[in-house]
Amino acid sequence: MSVVTSLLKPTVRSRPATGRSTPNVVRRETHAPDYVVLVAVVALTAIGVLVVYSSSAMQAYAGSSNSFAIVGPQVVWGALGLIAMMVMTRVDYRRLRLLSIPLYGLAIVLLILVFVPSFNRVVGGSARFLQVGPLPAIHPAEVAKLALVVYLAHWLTRRGTEVRSFWRGFLPFLLIYVPLVLLVIAEPDLGTASVIAITGVLMVFVAGANLAHLGALGGLGVTGVAAFMLHGYQLERIRIWLNPWQDTTGAGYHAIQGLLALGLGGIFGAGLGQSQIAGGIALPNASNDFIFAVIGEEFGLVGATIVIALFVILAYQGVRISLAAPDTFGALLAAGITAWLCVQAFINIAVVVALIPITGITLPFISAGGSSLSISLAAVGILLSISRETVERGTFNNASDDRGRRNGRAHLPRAGRRPVTSR
């Protein structure tokens, strides 16, 4: 039997034979993971490595005489992320429920440590990175995204229909959700905070929260963002976003160069590496925040459309996995991971094409950034683990919510045991 055929067969785990006549028992059945998601994510990662090298080789060589200085660590982090993705694909995603509270606590601690001068590394005026001794710098907000998604999926599953209540649902949700968002805003990192905020709201909406409560939260959020942005450099960003040509060499430089790069690409692009030729467009943050502009310049409208299509495929398949998940925890977890990755991709691309004001945020799987790449790939592994147990009928609205044991503590639910009769 071929390897592919064996992968597509359900996995059946049975009790070992004993002296007594005990029928075999099915504990858990799995099938092949969603290969559409796998192919889309691997393709995005491969495109990312290629474009990061193309956009950073000359700059890296000029600074350190090593053209691989930026893409080298990206390849290493990508390899670690792919290993994490393969491991998480094989792990029962329900085990994450036992880690949900420790992971959330770790995210809070890391976000607080960012404000300690001896640990943080300031980039672009924001204390976003955590540097501990000789260890590689990490972005704690990336850990916070995964922690919030896992913990909210676990917590919302336990709450069930109580999520519609203000006192037992909405208010406790705010106590979980608001601290992470405020800590990221305080760095300041409004782009990442927006991803976390939107992801949390989408998850509680999918779980069945009261729309009036969500409307009130949205109103408060818009008011808070307006109050935050209507002063200092944030107000300047809005002014430049409305008309970047009023300051072509200053505040509007990033936006203008990004638009020019996209325009120069045309239909099929200038070719791989051509964005870095002498006399070409000088594009700031080309290997991370504005990497989509490099894709547009080197691969044209066709290349940019392919990248967007891959994210659309990821979004579509992620929603399908969520709808077909075998339990509520899996459904909410899949919805949260899909929302996180696709909302972040939308914000990054929207910044480059001037749909929204400039904010520093990476394009998932593509932009240079080790912690972002590896954690995103690990999250996709969780999504693939859920896809291995999807069922054709039923959605998260009628799936088992895995609650009702003792005091509602986290546990590892198992499929109902049923004998397998031999013929």
N, C-alpha and C positions, 0 to 999 in steps of 0.2 A: 504494500500500500504506500502511496506517495506521501511525502512529508506534508504537503498541502492538505491532502485528504484527512490525514490524522489530526491536523490542527483544527479542521472544521468539525470533527466529531465532538459531541458533548463529553465533558469530563465527568465520570461517575466514580464516586468514592464509596467503597463498600466496607462493611465490617469484616474483620478477619474471621475465618472459619473457626468454630469451636467444637467441642465435643457434642454439644447439644444441637438440635436441629433449629438453627436460627436463620431466618431469611435474610438475604442481602438487603441493605438499607441505603437508599440514596440520600446523601447529605447535601450535596450542592452540584448543580449542573451548570457548566459553562460552555460557551461556544467561542468561535474566533472573535477577536476584537474588531472594531470598526476600522477596516483598512482604508476607507476614504479619509477619515480623520488623520490616520497615520501618514498616508502619502502626502496630504496637504501640509501637515506640520513639518515633515522632513523636507519637502520642497521649499517651504518658507525658510527653514534653517539653512539649507544649502545656498539659496539665493542671498541670504544674509551674509554668510561667510564670504561669498564672492564679491558682493558689493562693498562690504567693510574693507576688504583688501584693496579693491579698486579705488575707494575714496580716501584711504589713509596711507597707502604705500609711500607716496612721495613725501608727505608730511612727516611720516615716521622716519624715513631715511634722512631727511634734512635735520631732524632733531637728534637722532641717535645712530645714524649710519646703519640702521636695521629696518628694512622695509616691512618686516613682519612684527614690529614692536607692538602694534595694535591688534592685528588680526591673529597673531599667535595665541595670546591669552583667550581670545574669542573661540578659537578652535578647541582649546583645552576645556573651557567651560562648556562648550557645546557637547564635547564627548562625555563629560561628566553628566550633563543634562540628559543625553540620550540613554546613558546607563541607568540613571534614576527613572527615566520614563519606562524602560523595559522592566525594571524591578517593580515599579508601582503597577504596571499592567498585570503582573502575575499575583500581586498581593490583593487579598480581599479588602475592598475599599471600606467595609464596615469597621475594620480595625482602627480606622482613623478616628472613630468616635471616642476611643479610649485616650487618644492623644489630643483631642480638641481643646480641652481646658489648658493643659500644659503648653500647647503651641500658641494659644492666645496669650497666655501669660508671658511667654518668651518674646512675642512680638511687642508687647507693651514695654518690657524691660529694654529691648534693643532700641526702640524708638526714644526712650528716655535717655539712654546712654549717648545718643547722637548729640545731645546738648552739653555733654561733658567735654570741655576743651581738649583734654588729654586723649580722648578717644575719637573725636570727630575729624572729618576732613571736609573743609568748605570748598564747594565747587560752584562757581557762578553766583556767589553771594549766599548760597544756601548750605546749611549743615546737613547734607543728605547721606553722607557715607560714613560708615563706622570702620575705623582702622584700629585693630588691636595687635600691637607688637608687629612681628614679621608676617602675620597672616594677611591674605589678600583683603582688600577693602570690599565691604558688602554694603548693599543698599537695604536697610532694615524695612523700608516701606514695601519691598517686594515680599518679604516674609509676612508682613502684616496683611497683604492681600490674600495670601493662601490661608493664613490663620483665621481671618474673618470669615472666609467662605466655608471652611471646615466647621468652625464653631457655630456659625449661624445655621448651617444645615443640621447639625446635631441638636441645637437648642430649639429651632423651629419644629423639628420632628417631635421632640418631647412635648412641646406646647400644644400641638394639634390645632383644634378649633379655637383654643383660648387666645390664639394670636389676634383674633378680632377684638378682644377685650382691651380697653385702654390700660387698666391697672395691672392685668396679668399678662398682657401681650405687648402692647405698643410701648409702654413706659419701660419695662425691662429691656426691650429691644434697644431703646435709646441709650440705656446705661452700658450696653455692650458696644454699640455702634459709634456713639459720639466721641468717646476718648480716642479711638484710633484716628478718626478723621481730624480731630483738633490737634493731635500731636504731629500729624503730617503737615497740616496747614502751618503750624508754628515753625517749621524748619526754615523758611517757608517753601512748600512745594504744592502749589494749587492744582497742577495737572494730575499728580498722583492722588491727591486728596479727592479730586473729582471722580477718578476711577473707582476708588474705594467707596465713596458716597453713593454713586449710581449703582454699583454692584450690590451694595447692601439693600438699597431701596427695591431693586428688581427682585432680589431673593424674598424679601418679606411680602412683596406684592404677589409673587408666585405662590407663596405659602397661604395666601388668602386673607391678608390684613385688611382692615377697614379702610376704604378709599378716602373717607373723610379725614382719618388720621394721617394718611399719606399725603393728602392735599395740604393739610396744615404743615406737615414737615417740609413739603416742597416750598411752600410760601416762606417759612422761616429760613430755609436754605438759600433761597434766592435773595432774601433780604440780607442775610449774613454775608453772602458773596459780594453783593453790591456794596455793603458797608466796608468790606475788606478791600475791594478793588477801587473804590472811589477816593483813593488817596495815594500819594507817593508814586512809585514806579508802576504800580498796577494801573493807575489812571492813565499814565503815559502810554502804557501798552494798548489800552483801548483806543486812545486818540490816534496812535500810529496805525492800529489795525483798520480804522475807518479811512485813513488816507496815508499810507506809508510813504508816498512820494513827496510829502512835505519835509521829510528829513532823510534824504537818500543815502547820506554817509554816516548817519547817526542811528537813532532808534529804529528807523525804518529799513536799515540795511539788510537785516536777516530776511525779512519778508520779501523784499524786492529781489534779492539774489535767489531765493527759492523759486519765485515765480518765473524769473528769467531762465533758470535752469530747466524748469518744466517746459517752457516755451521753446528753448533751443533743441529739445529732444525730438520734437515733431512726432511723426507717426511711428517710426521704427528706431529712433534714437541715434546718437552719435557713435555708439559702439562702446564695448567694455573698456574701461580705463581712459576714455577720451575726455572725461570731465576734469581730469587732472593735467591735461596738456598745457604747455606754456601759453599764456595769453587767454586761457579759458576762464570760466566763471569761478570767482573765489567764493566758495560756499561755506559759511561758518557752521560748525557742528555737523559736518557732512557725514560722519560715520555713525552718528546717533540720532539726535533730534530731527535733523533734516535729511535723513538717508532716503526718504521717499522721493525727494527732489533729485537725488543722484540717480535713482532708478528711472525716473522720468527722463532725465537728460541722456543717460547711456542706453536705455532700452526703449525709450519713447512711450507713446500712448499704449502700444501693444504690451510692453513690459509692465507698465503701471496697472493696466487693466487685469493682467494675469495675477498680480499680487493681490489686488482687491478681490478678484474672483476666488482666490484661495481662502481669504478670510470669510467671504460669504459662504463658501462651502463648509468651512469650520463652524460658522454660526448655525447653518441649517442642520448639519449633522449633530451638533451639540444639542439643539432643541429636540431633535428626534430621539436622541439617547435619553434625554430627560423625560420625555413623554413615555418612553418604553421601559424606564427603569423598574426594577422589581420591587422597590420599596420607596417610601417617601424620602428617607435620607439620601438615597442614591439620586432621586429625581432633583432634589434641591441642590445637592452637591454638583451635579452635572450642569444645572441651570446657572449656578454661581460661577463656575469655572468658565463656561461659555460667555457669560455676560462680562466678566472681568477682561478676558483676552480680546473680545471683539469691541467692547467700549474703548479700551485703550488704543486699539488699532484705529478706530474711528477718530479719536481725538488727535492722534499724531498726524494722520493724513489731513484732517480738517485744518490743522495749524499750517501745514505746508501749502495747501491750496487757498489759504486766507479766508476760510469759513468762520474761524474763531480767532480770538487774539492769541498771540504766541505764548506758549507755556512749555516748559521743558519736560518732555515725556518720550520714552522710547517706543519704537515700533516693535511689537512682540516678535520674537524669533529672528528679527532682521537687524535691528540696531546693535551697535557695539555696547556691551554691558554684560559682564559675567553673571552676576547674581540674577538679573532679569531673565537671561536666557535659560539658565539652569533650573530656576524655580518654575518658569513657564513650562518647560519640557516635563518637569516632574508633575505639574498639574495636569498636563495632557495625559500622562500615564494613568493618573487617577480616573480621568474621563474614559480612557480605554478600558480600565478595569470594570467600570460600570457597564460599558458597552458589551462586555463578555457575558453579562447576565440579563440583557434586555429581553423583554417578552413582546410578542406581537400584539397582544390585546391588553388594554388597561393603561391608565395614566396615573400620575401622581395624585389625582383627585380620588381614586378609589383603591390605590395600593395600600398595603399594610403599613401603618405608621410606626411599627416597632416599639410601641409604648405600652405601659400598663404593668410593668414588673416592679414590684416592691415600691420604692420611692422614686422611680423614674431615673435611676442612675444609668450611666452609659453601660451598654452591654453589647455583646456580639450576637445578633439575631441569627438563627439558623433556619434553613428551609424545613418545612414540616417533613417528618420522616414517614416514608411509605415503603412498603415491601416491594421488591422487584420479583415478579414471578417469572420463572424460566419455562420455556416451551420446549 
